[in-house]
Amino acid sequence: MTGRINEEDIALVRERARIDEVVGEYVALKNAGGGSLKGLCPFHDEKTPSFQVTPSRGLFYCFGCGEGGDTITFVEKIDNLSFVEAVQRLADKVGVQLRIIDDGRPGIEPGLRMQILEANEEAARFYQAQMTSAEGLIARRFLDGRGFDRSAAEQFGIGYAPRGGHVLRDHLLAKGFTPKALVSSGLVRDKGWDFFQGRVLWPIKDSGRSVLGFGARRIHDDDRIPAKYVNTPETVVYKKSHVLYGLDLARSAIGKKHQAVVVEGYTDVMAAHLSGVDTAVAACGTAFGNDHAHLLQRLMGNNGSLSGEVVFTFDGDAAGQKAALKVYQGDREFISQTYVAVEPSGLDPCDLLMAKGPEAVRELVARRIPLYRYVMNNVVNGFDLDRADGRLAAVRAAAPLVSSIRDSSLVSGYLRELSQVVGMDVDEVRREVARARRNPPPAPLREVSPAPAARPEPVPEPAPGLPWPDPSDRRLDAERGFLKLALQHPDLFDDQWDGVEAEDLRHPAYRALFEALTGIPVDQGSPQAWQEAVAGAISDPTVRQLEVALLVEPVLTAEPDRRYAAAYAAQVRLRSLSDDIANLKSRLQRTNPTADRTAYNAMFTDLVELEALRSEILRSGTAAFDVT
């Protein structure tokens, strides 16, 4: 049964678990006189010992950071355990059988947890010994093929599970373990077969270095289990959502450096540690989740601010991007800053170590970028940033990411980053983000099935041809006015339509109409003949209808003259030039002048020419003429 631990048993654990022995496993203690011991504090960085242990009182205290307490408190803090977990661990260590005050819920059989941990420990030793056997040759070759020598295998306790079927079971039974303990530990199946057979194994340990389970990789082609990796099934001590491979090796470094590097596999953890990235860990047989986040956060500490960092390594492919987005959605579980490290070549840390050496693995982590920026780039890259409407849509799509940033002091910086990535003015981006915060997108409506007797409404057929331009769109006023003059008074323009080209008209229907009329000589004998010739050159039904509309729509002045027409042409060219200049500035803003100097210089030259042309049109005075 489970419930509350008997108070007498807790007192017995405190009595038997000598604080000098428990602390001595983590801290080198020296005699400080007066019955006290002193060492370097494990809870903060220091060069002069200020951490004191008093065995006679069963207490510790650090005069540097203020941490203190008894043996249970020390285990709670050093291994980031709850009070109950700390008591259980110490009880297992000193041989105290805990009595639980029944609360009516099913629980763990007394002593089973200790038996499982001991069985796992013995199994780890057994598997490791099999690496040197004749059958273990295939496991040694597997590791050697990934750049890991014997020293690395021993450092990480890698083992090999024989293919005999009952080899581990018989070994553990001979050591005195009961069949029930072996099944409960996940080492042996219900029918007596070894759970792992013919596989390379990595022991998965907690921060206190107790073996909780194993991860196993397929290395035989005829392995009956097709899965590449198989992990220990869920047990009393092994919960895959609560464990991280490499935590036993990284725990101290994570606490001191306030950094954790999350990689994707066992060999990646090995490669990272062998390369000097000693804060690397990996999830075991499941995706990184909230419980893992809480575990790392406890290790790094929580001082109420965004301190420390968690760095995720993802592949640069679609799967890696999806994984990054999932982590970002759970980012609020972290108090530390979250980052992403992506290798441009697509190599994972293990392959990177083999291909380029340990410096490349360290450089991968050093090149980390904020998780927010990585996700934002993936969102923005889905839009055409060379178009004004594409940039606006990208900002609106990324606005919720900026709005979700927890540290308000970072928002201004991220707004500037977003404006640079998209290539828009930061004030425009700020307004769009503020609008998105005020008006979040509505929740998707739940689909409702129609009543059985209801008849579906007919769906109108989409109109054929190009889209119809909105006459009320102020951004297209100059284009519409220019085309009305061109159709009704073509003689007011010179042979080159005062410099207007088809690309200057941004709406596709307006552009198609202008392309049609530029192919027809103006001198057709009469205005009606000119208009009919233009109509004959148009094939699109929308454009044909548009020509009729613009022919009957009055111009804004009763007697248009040459200057009036030139002013409209200048306005069309200016609008087009302004769009081109904005698009080019956006591309320049998104281009690194150091990494891509040739492209940057070429675009800058084009920008200077466009600005000069724009100034020339403005100086001519025609663009300033009132055409409204």
Salt bridges, closest charged atoms under 4 A:
GLU8 OE1 - ARG99 NH2 3.18
ASP9 OD1 - ARG99 NH2 3.03
ASP20 OD2 - ARG18 NH2 2.92
GLU21 OE2 - ARG18 NE 3.75
GLU25 OE2 - LYS93 NZ 2.42
GLU46 OE1 - HIS44 NE2 3.29
GLU67 OE1 - LYS77 NZ 3.13
ASP70 OD2 - ARG14 NE 2.67
ASP79 OD2 - ARG89 NH1 2.73
ASP79 OD1 - ARG251 NE 3.75
ASP92 OD2 - ARG113 NH1 2.48
ASP103 OD2 - ARG105 NH2 2.72
GLU109 OE1 - LYS180 NZ 2.53
GLU122 OE1 - ARG125 NH2 2.70
GLU122 OE2 - HIS171 NE2 2.88
GLU154 OE2 - ARG150 NE 3.13
ASP170 OD1 - ARG169 NH2 2.99
ASP206 OD2 - ARG89 NH2 2.39
ASP222 OD1 - ARG163 NH2 2.87
ASP223 OD2 - ARG199 NE 3.00
ASP278 OD1 - LYS257 NZ 2.69
ASP291 OD2 - HIS242 NE2 3.79
GLU309 OE2 - ARG368 NE 2.85
ASP331 OD2 - ARG406 NH2 3.28
GLU333 OE1 - HIS294 NE2 2.49
GLU343 OE2 - LYS356 NZ 3.77
GLU343 OE1 - ARG367 NH2 2.94
ASP386 OD1 - ARG587 NE 3.88
ASP386 OD1 - ARG590 NH2 3.01
ASP389 OD2 - ARG387 NH2 3.04
GLU417 OE1 - ARG373 NE 2.71
ASP427 OD1 - ARG430 NH1 2.97
GLU432 OE1 - ARG396 NE 3.06
GLU432 OE2 - ARG435 NH1 2.57
ASP473 OD1 - ARG475 NE 3.20
ASP477 OD2 - ARG474 NH1 3.23
ASP498 OD1 - ARG562 NH2 2.72
GLU553 OE1 - ARG480 NH2 3.05
GLU553 OE2 - LYS484 NZ 3.10
ASP579 OD2 - ARG506 NH1 3.67
ASP580 OD1 - ARG506 NH2 2.82
GLU611 OE2 - LYS585 NZ 3.70
